[in-house]
Amino acid sequence: MPGKDQEPPHEAYLEAILAELVHMAPRFDGKELVSIYFGGGTPSLWEPDCVASVLEACCRRFAARPRDLEISIECNPGDCNDKRFAAWQSARINRVLVGVQATNEKDLVSLGRDHRMGDGLAGLARTLNAGFRSVGADVILGVPGSVDAIASLLDVAELEPPHISAYELTIEDRTSFGRRVREGTLMPEDEDTLAELYERCHTELTQRGYEHYEVSSFAKPGHRAVHNALYWQGADYLGLGNGAASLLCNDDGSALRWQNHRSVKAYLTADPTEHVDSRDPIDADDFAAEKLWLAMRTVDGAPKEAFHGLESVTDALLANGLLAEREGRISPTTKGFLYNNQLISRLGLASR
C-alpha cells in the first residue's frame, strides 16, 4: 500500500491488485487459502469497498469461505472508528492489528508517529469493543531516551488485547533513525539494557496469561497469529501490491521467492506480467536451513531430525539452556529467545 502521507489511488490500486491476482493465482493452484492479510503502508486508509472486493476475489479464486479464514488488517489508532469497523466486519475481516507503538508523547515524537498521546490506547480500546474475533497491538521496546522503556507495554497490557507484538526498535543505515544515530541526535539503548527490558516484557506478559510463542509475539490462548505462522513455517504465500513478497514451495524441497516493485507508480503503470522486481530461487538445502532458522524463532521449534549433522552443537545448546527438547521437537527456551542471534549463529544459520 502507499505510505501514510499519501492518499491511496483507491480504484486504480484495486484494479491493479485484481489484475495481479488473475495473473499470479494459477501458480498457487492446489494450495489451500487459510489467511488473508492487509499490511504494509497504511491499509486502513484504503476504501473499505476496495478491501471487500479483494477479499471476495481471493475467496472466489481459491474456493474458500471467509468464515474459515483468519482475515487481518493493520491500522493506525486514528483509523479506529465505528464507520471503518462496520465496513470491515461487513467485508468479513475478523482480526485488527493496532499500531500503538508507544503511549507517551516523548516516545511518539522519537518514533516519528503521527498520532498523539492517548490516541493509541483509545484506538485500541475502541477496537476491543467492536466485536472482532481477535485484536492485536504492536508496541516498540527500547525507544531511545525513553523515561520508562516498559511503560507503554504495561499500558497496553492493562487493556488485555488477545495478541501483543513487542518489537525492539530496528535501526537501519538508510532510514531516518540511521541518519540520526550517525548525527549523534539519537542514542540507541545498549545490549544489556535491551536484554533486561526483554526479560521484563516476558515476565510481565506471561504473568498476565500470555503465551510467549515467538521471539516478539505474545498471545492469549487461541489467539496465535495464523498468518505469521505461515512465514515461520516456511509455507507458501502470495503477496499482491507494490513491494509485496511471495514464496512458492516446490515438491523437491526448493522454493522461489519474488518481490514486486516498491514504487506505487511503477506498480500501477506496469502490466501484471511486469510487477515483479526481483526473483530469488532457493535450493532445497538452503530452504531447509532457512526453515530451521525460522523455527528457532518459535516456541514450537522443529522436529529433532531437522538438526541432522548439528548434533554436537545442539547438545551444547541444550546443555546451556538455550534449547529444550520435548516430544521429539527441539525449540528455544526463553533464554534462547533472548539470545536468538547467538543461537542461530551457533547453529550456522546466521547468514540464511
Secondary structure as a PSIPRED ss2 file (coil, helix, strand):
# PSIPRED VFORMAT (PSIPRED V4.0)

   1 M C   1.000  0.000  0.000
   2 P C   1.000  0.000  0.000
   3 G C   1.000  0.000  0.000
   4 K C   1.000  0.000  0.000
   5 D C   1.000  0.000  0.000
   6 Q C   1.000  0.000  0.000
   7 E C   1.000  0.000  0.000
   8 P C   1.000  0.000  0.000
   9 P C   1.000  0.000  0.000
  10 H H   0.000  1.000  0.000
  11 E H   0.000  1.000  0.000
  12 A H   0.000  1.000  0.000
  13 Y H   0.000  1.000  0.000
  14 L H   0.000  1.000  0.000
  15 E H   0.000  1.000  0.000
  16 A H   0.000  1.000  0.000
  17 I H   0.000  1.000  0.000
  18 L H   0.000  1.000  0.000
  19 A H   0.000  1.000  0.000
  20 E H   0.000  1.000  0.000
  21 L H   0.000  1.000  0.000
  22 V H   0.000  1.000  0.000
  23 H H   0.000  1.000  0.000
  24 M H   0.000  1.000  0.000
  25 A H   0.000  1.000  0.000
  26 P H   0.000  1.000  0.000
  27 R H   0.000  1.000  0.000
  28 F H   0.000  1.000  0.000
  29 D C   1.000  0.000  0.000
  30 G C   1.000  0.000  0.000
  31 K C   1.000  0.000  0.000
  32 E C   1.000  0.000  0.000
  33 L C   1.000  0.000  0.000
  34 V C   1.000  0.000  0.000
  35 S E   0.000  0.000  1.000
  36 I E   0.000  0.000  1.000
  37 Y E   0.000  0.000  1.000
  38 F E   0.000  0.000  1.000
  39 G C   1.000  0.000  0.000
  40 G C   1.000  0.000  0.000
  41 G C   1.000  0.000  0.000
  42 T C   1.000  0.000  0.000
  43 P H   0.000  1.000  0.000
  44 S H   0.000  1.000  0.000
  45 L H   0.000  1.000  0.000
  46 W C   1.000  0.000  0.000
  47 E C   1.000  0.000  0.000
  48 P H   0.000  1.000  0.000
  49 D H   0.000  1.000  0.000
  50 C H   0.000  1.000  0.000
  51 V H   0.000  1.000  0.000
  52 A H   0.000  1.000  0.000
  53 S H   0.000  1.000  0.000
  54 V H   0.000  1.000  0.000
  55 L H   0.000  1.000  0.000
  56 E H   0.000  1.000  0.000
  57 A H   0.000  1.000  0.000
  58 C H   0.000  1.000  0.000
  59 C H   0.000  1.000  0.000
  60 R H   0.000  1.000  0.000
  61 R H   0.000  1.000  0.000
  62 F C   1.000  0.000  0.000
  63 A C   1.000  0.000  0.000
  64 A C   1.000  0.000  0.000
  65 R C   1.000  0.000  0.000
  66 P H   0.000  1.000  0.000
  67 R H   0.000  1.000  0.000
  68 D H   0.000  1.000  0.000
  69 L C   1.000  0.000  0.000
  70 E E   0.000  0.000  1.000
  71 I E   0.000  0.000  1.000
  72 S E   0.000  0.000  1.000
  73 I E   0.000  0.000  1.000
  74 E E   0.000  0.000  1.000
  75 C E   0.000  0.000  1.000
  76 N C   1.000  0.000  0.000
  77 P H   0.000  1.000  0.000
  78 G H   0.000  1.000  0.000
  79 D H   0.000  1.000  0.000
  80 C C   1.000  0.000  0.000
  81 N C   1.000  0.000  0.000
  82 D H   0.000  1.000  0.000
  83 K H   0.000  1.000  0.000
  84 R H   0.000  1.000  0.000
  85 F H   0.000  1.000  0.000
  86 A H   0.000  1.000  0.000
  87 A H   0.000  1.000  0.000
  88 W H   0.000  1.000  0.000
  89 Q H   0.000  1.000  0.000
  90 S H   0.000  1.000  0.000
  91 A C   1.000  0.000  0.000
  92 R C   1.000  0.000  0.000
  93 I C   1.000  0.000  0.000
  94 N C   1.000  0.000  0.000
  95 R E   0.000  0.000  1.000
  96 V E   0.000  0.000  1.000
  97 L E   0.000  0.000  1.000
  98 V E   0.000  0.000  1.000
  99 G E   0.000  0.000  1.000
 100 V E   0.000  0.000  1.000
 101 Q E   0.000  0.000  1.000
 102 A C   1.000  0.000  0.000
 103 T C   1.000  0.000  0.000
 104 N C   1.000  0.000  0.000
 105 E H   0.000  1.000  0.000
 106 K H   0.000  1.000  0.000
 107 D H   0.000  1.000  0.000
 108 L H   0.000  1.000  0.000
 109 V H   0.000  1.000  0.000
 110 S H   0.000  1.000  0.000
 111 L H   0.000  1.000  0.000
 112 G C   1.000  0.000  0.000
 113 R C   1.000  0.000  0.000
 114 D C   1.000  0.000  0.000
 115 H C   1.000  0.000  0.000
 116 R C   1.000  0.000  0.000
 117 M C   1.000  0.000  0.000
 118 G C   1.000  0.000  0.000
 119 D H   0.000  1.000  0.000
 120 G H   0.000  1.000  0.000
 121 L H   0.000  1.000  0.000
 122 A H   0.000  1.000  0.000
 123 G H   0.000  1.000  0.000
 124 L H   0.000  1.000  0.000
 125 A H   0.000  1.000  0.000
 126 R H   0.000  1.000  0.000
 127 T H   0.000  1.000  0.000
 128 L H   0.000  1.000  0.000
 129 N C   1.000  0.000  0.000
 130 A C   1.000  0.000  0.000
 131 G C   1.000  0.000  0.000
 132 F C   1.000  0.000  0.000
 133 R C   1.000  0.000  0.000
 134 S E   0.000  0.000  1.000
 135 V E   0.000  0.000  1.000
 136 G E   0.000  0.000  1.000
 137 A E   0.000  0.000  1.000
 138 D E   0.000  0.000  1.000
 139 V E   0.000  0.000  1.000
 140 I E   0.000  0.000  1.000
 141 L E   0.000  0.000  1.000
 142 G C   1.000  0.000  0.000
 143 V C   1.000  0.000  0.000
 144 P C   1.000  0.000  0.000
 145 G C   1.000  0.000  0.000
 146 S C   1.000  0.000  0.000
 147 V C   1.000  0.000  0.000
 148 D C   1.000  0.000  0.000
 149 A C   1.000  0.000  0.000
 150 I C   1.000  0.000  0.000
 151 A H   0.000  1.000  0.000
 152 S H   0.000  1.000  0.000
 153 L H   0.000  1.000  0.000
 154 L H   0.000  1.000  0.000
 155 D H   0.000  1.000  0.000
 156 V H   0.000  1.000  0.000
 157 A H   0.000  1.000  0.000
 158 E H   0.000  1.000  0.000
 159 L C   1.000  0.000  0.000
 160 E C   1.000  0.000  0.000
 161 P C   1.000  0.000  0.000
 162 P C   1.000  0.000  0.000
 163 H E   0.000  0.000  1.000
 164 I E   0.000  0.000  1.000
 165 S E   0.000  0.000  1.000
 166 A E   0.000  0.000  1.000
 167 Y E   0.000  0.000  1.000
 168 E E   0.000  0.000  1.000
 169 L C   1.000  0.000  0.000
 170 T C   1.000  0.000  0.000
 171 I C   1.000  0.000  0.000
 172 E C   1.000  0.000  0.000
 173 D C   1.000  0.000  0.000
 174 R C   1.000  0.000  0.000
 175 T C   1.000  0.000  0.000
 176 S H   0.000  1.000  0.000
 177 F H   0.000  1.000  0.000
 178 G H   0.000  1.000  0.000
 179 R H   0.000  1.000  0.000
 180 R H   0.000  1.000  0.000
 181 V H   0.000  1.000  0.000
 182 R H   0.000  1.000  0.000
 183 E H   0.000  1.000  0.000
 184 G C   1.000  0.000  0.000
 185 T C   1.000  0.000  0.000
 186 L C   1.000  0.000  0.000
 187 M C   1.000  0.000  0.000
 188 P C   1.000  0.000  0.000
 189 E C   1.000  0.000  0.000
 190 D C   1.000  0.000  0.000
 191 E H   0.000  1.000  0.000
 192 D H   0.000  1.000  0.000
 193 T H   0.000  1.000  0.000
 194 L H   0.000  1.000  0.000
 195 A H   0.000  1.000  0.000
 196 E H   0.000  1.000  0.000
 197 L H   0.000  1.000  0.000
 198 Y H   0.000  1.000  0.000
 199 E H   0.000  1.000  0.000
 200 R H   0.000  1.000  0.000
 201 C H   0.000  1.000  0.000
 202 H H   0.000  1.000  0.000
 203 T H   0.000  1.000  0.000
 204 E H   0.000  1.000  0.000
 205 L H   0.000  1.000  0.000
 206 T H   0.000  1.000  0.000
 207 Q H   0.000  1.000  0.000
 208 R C   1.000  0.000  0.000
 209 G C   1.000  0.000  0.000
 210 Y C   1.000  0.000  0.000
 211 E E   0.000  0.000  1.000
 212 H E   0.000  0.000  1.000
 213 Y E   0.000  0.000  1.000
 214 E E   0.000  0.000  1.000
 215 V C   1.000  0.000  0.000
 216 S C   1.000  0.000  0.000
 217 S E   0.000  0.000  1.000
 218 F E   0.000  0.000  1.000
 219 A E   0.000  0.000  1.000
 220 K C   1.000  0.000  0.000
 221 P C   1.000  0.000  0.000
 222 G C   1.000  0.000  0.000
 223 H C   1.000  0.000  0.000
 224 R C   1.000  0.000  0.000
 225 A C   1.000  0.000  0.000
 226 V H   0.000  1.000  0.000
 227 H H   0.000  1.000  0.000
 228 N H   0.000  1.000  0.000
 229 A H   0.000  1.000  0.000
 230 L H   0.000  1.000  0.000
 231 Y H   0.000  1.000  0.000
 232 W H   0.000  1.000  0.000
 233 Q C   1.000  0.000  0.000
 234 G C   1.000  0.000  0.000
 235 A C   1.000  0.000  0.000
 236 D C   1.000  0.000  0.000
 237 Y E   0.000  0.000  1.000
 238 L C   1.000  0.000  0.000
 239 G C   1.000  0.000  0.000
 240 L C   1.000  0.000  0.000
 241 G C   1.000  0.000  0.000
 242 N C   1.000  0.000  0.000
 243 G C   1.000  0.000  0.000
 244 A C   1.000  0.000  0.000
 245 A E   0.000  0.000  1.000
 246 S E   0.000  0.000  1.000
 247 L E   0.000  0.000  1.000
 248 L E   0.000  0.000  1.000
 249 C E   0.000  0.000  1.000
 250 N C   1.000  0.000  0.000
 251 D C   1.000  0.000  0.000
 252 D C   1.000  0.000  0.000
 253 G C   1.000  0.000  0.000
 254 S C   1.000  0.000  0.000
 255 A E   0.000  0.000  1.000
 256 L E   0.000  0.000  1.000
 257 R E   0.000  0.000  1.000
 258 W E   0.000  0.000  1.000
 259 Q E   0.000  0.000  1.000
 260 N E   0.000  0.000  1.000
 261 H C   1.000  0.000  0.000
 262 R C   1.000  0.000  0.000
 263 S C   1.000  0.000  0.000
 264 V H   0.000  1.000  0.000
 265 K H   0.000  1.000  0.000
 266 A H   0.000  1.000  0.000
 267 Y H   0.000  1.000  0.000
 268 L H   0.000  1.000  0.000
 269 T H   0.000  1.000  0.000
 270 A C   1.000  0.000  0.000
 271 D C   1.000  0.000  0.000
 272 P H   0.000  1.000  0.000
 273 T H   0.000  1.000  0.000
 274 E H   0.000  1.000  0.000
 275 H C   1.000  0.000  0.000
 276 V E   0.000  0.000  1.000
 277 D E   0.000  0.000  1.000
 278 S E   0.000  0.000  1.000
 279 R E   0.000  0.000  1.000
 280 D E   0.000  0.000  1.000
 281 P E   0.000  0.000  1.000
 282 I E   0.000  0.000  1.000
 283 D C   1.000  0.000  0.000
 284 A H   0.000  1.000  0.000
 285 D H   0.000  1.000  0.000
 286 D H   0.000  1.000  0.000
 287 F H   0.000  1.000  0.000
 288 A H   0.000  1.000  0.000
 289 A H   0.000  1.000  0.000
 290 E H   0.000  1.000  0.000
 291 K H   0.000  1.000  0.000
 292 L H   0.000  1.000  0.000
 293 W H   0.000  1.000  0.000
 294 L H   0.000  1.000  0.000
 295 A H   0.000  1.000  0.000
 296 M C   1.000  0.000  0.000
 297 R C   1.000  0.000  0.000
 298 T E   0.000  0.000  1.000
 299 V C   1.000  0.000  0.000
 300 D C   1.000  0.000  0.000
 301 G C   1.000  0.000  0.000
 302 A E   0.000  0.000  1.000
 303 P E   0.000  0.000  1.000
 304 K H   0.000  1.000  0.000
 305 E H   0.000  1.000  0.000
 306 A H   0.000  1.000  0.000
 307 F H   0.000  1.000  0.000
 308 H C   1.000  0.000  0.000
 309 G C   1.000  0.000  0.000
 310 L C   1.000  0.000  0.000
 311 E H   0.000  1.000  0.000
 312 S H   0.000  1.000  0.000
 313 V H   0.000  1.000  0.000
 314 T H   0.000  1.000  0.000
 315 D H   0.000  1.000  0.000
 316 A H   0.000  1.000  0.000
 317 L H   0.000  1.000  0.000
 318 L H   0.000  1.000  0.000
 319 A H   0.000  1.000  0.000
 320 N C   1.000  0.000  0.000
 321 G C   1.000  0.000  0.000
 322 L C   1.000  0.000  0.000
 323 L E   0.000  0.000  1.000
 324 A E   0.000  0.000  1.000
 325 E E   0.000  0.000  1.000
 326 R E   0.000  0.000  1.000
 327 E C   1.000  0.000  0.000
 328 G C   1.000  0.000  0.000
 329 R E   0.000  0.000  1.000
 330 I E   0.000  0.000  1.000
 331 S E   0.000  0.000  1.000
 332 P E   0.000  0.000  1.000
 333 T C   1.000  0.000  0.000
 334 T H   0.000  1.000  0.000
 335 K H   0.000  1.000  0.000
 336 G H   0.000  1.000  0.000
 337 F H   0.000  1.000  0.000
 338 L H   0.000  1.000  0.000
 339 Y C   1.000  0.000  0.000
 340 N H   0.000  1.000  0.000
 341 N H   0.000  1.000  0.000
 342 Q H   0.000  1.000  0.000
 343 L H   0.000  1.000  0.000
 344 I H   0.000  1.000  0.000
 345 S H   0.000  1.000  0.000
 346 R H   0.000  1.000  0.000
 347 L C   1.000  0.000  0.000
 348 G C   1.000  0.000  0.000
 349 L C   1.000  0.000  0.000
 350 A C   1.000  0.000  0.000
 351 S C   1.000  0.000  0.000
 352 R C   1.000  0.000  0.000
